[in-house]
Amino acid sequence: MIKKISDKDKQDWDKFLSSSEKIRNKDLNLNNKVKRYLTETIDLHGYSIEEANNTISDLINKCFLSKINKIKVITGKGLRSKNKDNPYLSEDLSILKYSVEDYIRSNKDLVELIKEIKEAKIEDGGSGAFYIYLKK
């Protein structure tokens, strides 16, 4: 079925095409709402607990001074750690996965620089990684 366009619609369309008035792009407003993060990533696979804690402490301080506001920390899920060899450790406890975050939260100087710590999105490692959001 073909409908005929009314004369009024034709006039409105011609007026619109000849107008120099700019139409607001709604997509641009959406982009303004998305937070932009300067991100640093570190992979702690293979680190000892002491090495990981020292490295993460240095990195948090360096990033804070460099105005980097997000750190992605990859610890792994602990599935291949050697904690099975120690009868005093739980097989369910991943060594770096929990110890690095506990170290950060217990370090008063680091906590003052941090706005939030949260688990990473699945595409960034999920439960084998976490984000550290730094204060400005």
Summary of the structure (lengths in Angstrom):
residues: 136
radius of gyration: 26.0
end to end distance: 61.1
largest distance: 86.2
contacts: 309
relative contact order: 0.15
helix: 46%
strand: 16%
